[in-house]
Structures are given as structure tokens and as C-alpha cells.
Amino acid sequence: MPFREINSKMIEATVQPGAKIFSQRGAMLAYQGDVSFTPNIQGGQGGFASMIGRRVAGEATPLMTVEGSGTVLFGHGGHHIQVIGLSGDTLYVEADRLLAFDGTLQQGTMFLGSQGGVMGMVRGQVSGQGLFTTTLKGHGAVAVMAHGGVIEVPITPQRPVHVDPQAYVAHHGDVRNKLSTALGWRDMVGRGSGEAFQLELSGTGAVYVQASEEKL
């Protein structure tokens, strides 16, 4: 794993020759060694095609490619950082929450309508995710940002997890998710709270929940 947590809001990345790291532009705080930073318009290994839908929707987050030999300190906006390790599975996360990730991971873009049809799109609007979400698949590490710290909640077939859409950060594993109402329709009339809806995640994996309902 190339990332080491310095504190709750800063990580150190080890950059090695022949290996790339992708990070959000402007997230570099300091570095040592022979390290280069170049703008990346293709969005990682997924290539340009994987980013077309997000760019059309105006939901892209600029990345930069980090290469060379040395160490880099990353942080952004004073947000809390959580490092997530992937072992061949897929992480679903919003692009603006990505601080940095292994260049070995395959990046893609998934249309939320493919997860639950119309309700999937409604879920994206309720949670502030928009119509697309970013996927990272393979073996490697991902550093994501959140407000107030993050807790990992296991998901098992026997114990699905219900999450406030505003507190949802990311999830991975063989997980199905849908939007459900926490209250009856009559009770929701006149209510503007996102708590009238819940994300229900079932299957096998984990969901990452932040200690805040504030979006980045």
C-alpha cells in the first residue's frame, strides 16, 4: 500500500519508479525526491471513454498524475481522510471525494440509473451524487475524503445496512443498494430533510459512513 496516514487529515504517498499515483489537483502539500506532477485529462486507467458521461454531465473532477521517486504529502480542504484497500473488488465513490489512488486501479464511470432505474437516479439527486458515480477496481489503495471522520460498517447477507444518504461516502464488495423511504408518504409531506429517505445496502462488503451530513 503506497499510502501512510500521517494524521486524520494528511497522508504520505511513496512514489516508486514505473508506478503511477493519481490524485486530485491541488491536493499536494509537500514532497521530497524526484517527483513530477502532470495534469491528467483521461481520468486514470479507464481512459477518456470512461469519463465521457461524467464530463457531459459536468461532474468530472480534475486529476493529476504523480510519477518518479520520492514521497508526497497529500491533503485537501482540511477534510478527514480514510485509506481503503481493495483486493480485486470494486469501490463505488464520488469523484470529488477522491484524494488519491493507485495507478494500478481501473477507473470507470457508472450511470446510477443502472442501479435501480428511475429510483437509482432519484437516489443520486437525494444524496447529492448526481447521475454518475466513479468506480475503482483491482488491487491497490484509495484515499477518500469526508467530513468529521469515517467509520467502516460491514455488510452481510444477514445484516443489511441503512444509511442516511447525506452521510454516505463509498462502498465496496458484492453489494446491492436501493433508495427506500424512512417514513410514510403522508408523514413526508412538507419535510425537507434527507432523512425521509435511506440507502439500503445488502449483500457482502462494507460501506463507509462519515460523521456528518455535510457534503464536500
C-alpha positions as CSV (number, residue, x, y, z in Angstrom):
1,M,0.0,0.0,0.0
2,P,1.6,3.3,-1.1
3,F,-0.3,5.5,1.4
4,R,0.6,6.1,5.1
5,E,-1.7,8.1,7.3
6,I,0.2,10.9,9.0
7,N,-2.9,12.1,10.9
8,S,-6.6,12.2,10.3
9,K,-6.2,14.9,7.6
10,M,-2.9,14.1,5.9
11,I,-1.4,11.1,4.2
12,E,2.1,10.3,2.8
13,A,2.4,8.6,-0.5
14,T,5.5,6.6,-1.6
15,V,6.2,7.1,-5.3
16,Q,8.3,4.5,-7.0
17,P,9.8,4.4,-10.5
18,G,7.5,2.8,-13.0
19,A,4.4,3.1,-10.8
20,K,1.8,5.9,-11.1
21,I,-0.4,7.5,-8.5
22,F,-3.4,9.7,-9.4
23,S,-4.5,12.5,-7.1
24,Q,-6.9,15.4,-7.1
25,R,-5.3,18.5,-8.5
26,G,-4.2,20.9,-5.8
27,A,-4.0,18.1,-3.2
28,M,-0.2,18.1,-3.0
29,L,1.0,19.7,0.2
30,A,4.8,18.9,0.1
31,Y,7.1,16.4,-1.5
32,Q,10.7,15.1,-1.4
33,G,12.7,13.4,-4.1
34,D,12.5,13.5,-7.9
35,V,8.7,13.6,-8.4
36,S,6.7,15.0,-11.3
37,F,3.1,16.2,-11.4
38,T,1.2,16.4,-14.7
39,P,-2.4,17.2,-15.5
40,N,-4.5,14.1,-16.4
41,I,-7.5,14.6,-18.7
42,Q,-8.2,10.9,-19.2
43,G,-9.2,10.1,-15.6
44,G,-6.8,7.2,-14.8
45,Q,-6.6,3.8,-16.5
46,G,-10.2,3.9,-17.5
47,G,-9.2,6.3,-20.3
48,F,-11.1,9.1,-21.9
49,A,-14.2,6.9,-22.8
50,S,-14.8,6.1,-19.1
51,M,-15.1,9.8,-18.3
52,I,-17.3,11.0,-21.2
53,G,-20.6,10.5,-19.4
54,R,-19.4,12.4,-16.3
55,R,-17.9,15.2,-18.4
56,V,-21.1,15.6,-20.3
57,A,-23.0,15.8,-17.0
58,G,-20.4,18.4,-15.7
59,E,-19.5,16.0,-12.8
60,A,-15.8,15.5,-13.6
61,T,-13.1,16.2,-11.0
62,P,-9.6,17.2,-12.4
63,L,-6.8,14.7,-11.7
64,M,-3.0,14.8,-11.9
65,T,-0.6,12.0,-12.5
66,V,2.2,11.6,-9.9
67,E,5.4,9.8,-11.0
68,G,9.1,9.5,-10.1
69,S,10.8,8.5,-6.9
70,G,10.2,10.1,-3.5
71,T,7.4,10.8,-1.1
72,V,4.4,13.2,-1.3
73,L,2.2,14.6,1.4
74,F,-1.5,14.9,0.3
75,G,-4.4,16.7,2.0
76,H,-7.3,18.9,0.8
77,G,-9.5,21.5,2.5
78,G,-8.9,20.1,5.9
79,H,-11.1,17.1,5.2
80,H,-10.7,13.9,7.1
81,I,-9.0,11.1,5.0
82,Q,-9.7,7.4,5.0
83,V,-7.4,4.9,3.2
84,I,-9.3,2.0,1.7
85,G,-7.5,-1.2,0.5
86,L,-9.0,-3.1,-2.5
87,S,-8.3,-6.8,-3.1
88,G,-9.8,-7.3,-6.6
89,D,-13.2,-5.8,-5.8
90,T,-14.8,-2.5,-6.8
91,L,-15.1,0.7,-4.9
92,Y,-18.0,3.0,-5.6
93,V,-17.2,6.6,-4.7
94,E,-17.9,10.1,-5.8
95,A,-15.1,11.7,-7.9
96,D,-14.9,14.8,-5.7
97,R,-14.2,12.6,-2.6
98,L,-11.1,11.0,-4.2
99,L,-7.9,12.4,-2.8
100,A,-5.5,9.9,-4.4
101,F,-5.4,6.3,-5.6
102,D,-3.1,3.7,-7.0
103,G,-2.4,3.9,-10.7
104,T,-2.9,0.1,-10.9
105,L,-6.6,0.5,-10.3
106,Q,-9.0,0.6,-13.2
107,Q,-11.3,3.6,-13.2
108,G,-14.8,3.8,-14.7
109,T,-18.0,5.7,-14.6
110,M,-21.3,4.1,-13.7
111,F,-24.7,5.6,-14.5
112,L,-26.9,5.5,-11.4
113,G,-29.9,4.6,-13.5
114,S,-28.4,1.2,-14.0
115,Q,-28.7,0.6,-10.2
116,G,-32.5,0.8,-9.6
117,G,-33.6,2.5,-12.8
118,V,-35.5,5.7,-12.0
119,M,-35.1,5.3,-8.3
120,G,-31.4,5.0,-8.8
121,M,-31.4,8.4,-10.4
122,V,-33.6,9.8,-7.6
123,R,-31.1,8.3,-5.1
124,G,-28.3,10.3,-6.8
125,Q,-30.3,13.5,-6.5
126,V,-31.3,12.9,-2.9
127,S,-27.7,12.1,-1.9
128,G,-26.2,14.9,-3.9
129,Q,-24.3,12.3,-6.1
130,G,-25.7,13.4,-9.4
131,L,-26.4,10.9,-12.2
132,F,-23.0,9.2,-12.2
133,T,-20.6,7.7,-9.7
134,T,-17.0,6.7,-10.1
135,T,-15.8,3.1,-9.8
136,L,-12.3,1.9,-9.0
137,K,-11.5,-1.8,-9.4
138,G,-8.5,-4.0,-8.8
139,H,-5.7,-4.4,-6.2
140,G,-4.5,-1.3,-4.6
141,A,-5.3,1.6,-2.2
142,V,-7.7,4.6,-2.4
143,A,-7.6,7.7,-0.2
144,V,-11.1,9.3,0.2
145,M,-12.2,12.5,1.9
146,A,-15.0,13.0,4.3
147,H,-16.4,15.4,7.0
148,G,-15.9,14.5,10.6
149,G,-14.1,11.2,10.2
150,V,-15.3,7.9,8.7
151,I,-16.3,4.5,10.0
152,E,-16.4,1.3,8.1
153,V,-19.6,-0.7,8.6
154,P,-19.6,-4.4,7.4
155,I,-22.5,-5.6,5.2
156,T,-23.5,-9.2,5.4
157,P,-26.5,-11.1,3.9
158,Q,-27.9,-11.4,7.4
159,R,-27.3,-7.8,8.3
160,P,-28.0,-5.2,5.6
161,V,-27.2,-1.6,6.5
162,H,-29.4,1.5,6.2
163,V,-27.5,4.8,5.7
164,D,-28.6,8.4,5.6
165,P,-27.8,9.5,2.0
166,Q,-26.0,12.6,3.2
167,A,-23.7,10.6,5.4
168,Y,-22.8,8.0,2.7
169,V,-19.2,8.2,1.5
170,A,-18.5,5.0,-0.5
171,H,-19.0,1.2,-0.6
172,H,-17.3,-1.9,-2.0
173,G,-17.9,-5.6,-2.4
174,D,-20.8,-7.5,-3.8
175,V,-23.4,-5.0,-2.6
176,R,-26.8,-4.1,-3.9
177,N,-28.2,-0.7,-3.0
178,K,-31.5,1.0,-3.3
179,L,-33.3,4.0,-2.1
180,S,-36.1,3.4,0.4
181,T,-38.4,5.7,2.3
182,A,-37.9,6.0,6.1
183,L,-41.4,7.5,6.6
184,G,-44.8,7.0,5.0
185,W,-45.7,9.4,2.2
186,R,-48.2,11.2,4.3
187,D,-45.5,11.8,7.0
188,M,-43.1,13.2,4.4
189,V,-45.4,16.0,3.2
190,G,-43.7,19.3,4.0
191,R,-40.5,17.7,5.2
192,G,-37.3,18.8,3.6
193,S,-34.9,16.5,5.5
194,G,-32.9,13.9,3.6
195,E,-33.7,11.6,6.5
196,A,-37.1,10.9,4.8
197,F,-35.0,8.6,2.6
198,Q,-32.5,5.9,3.4
199,L,-29.9,4.0,1.3
200,E,-30.4,0.3,1.9
201,L,-27.2,-1.7,1.2
202,S,-27.4,-5.5,1.2
203,G,-25.0,-8.3,0.2
204,T,-21.4,-8.8,1.2
205,G,-19.0,-5.9,1.6
206,A,-18.7,-2.7,3.5
207,V,-20.0,0.9,3.5
208,Y,-18.1,3.9,4.6
209,V,-20.1,6.5,6.6
210,Q,-19.0,9.9,7.7
211,A,-19.8,11.6,11.0
212,S,-21.6,14.4,9.3
213,E,-24.4,15.2,6.9
214,E,-22.4,17.8,5.1
215,K,-21.4,17.2,1.5
216,L,-17.9,18.2,0.2
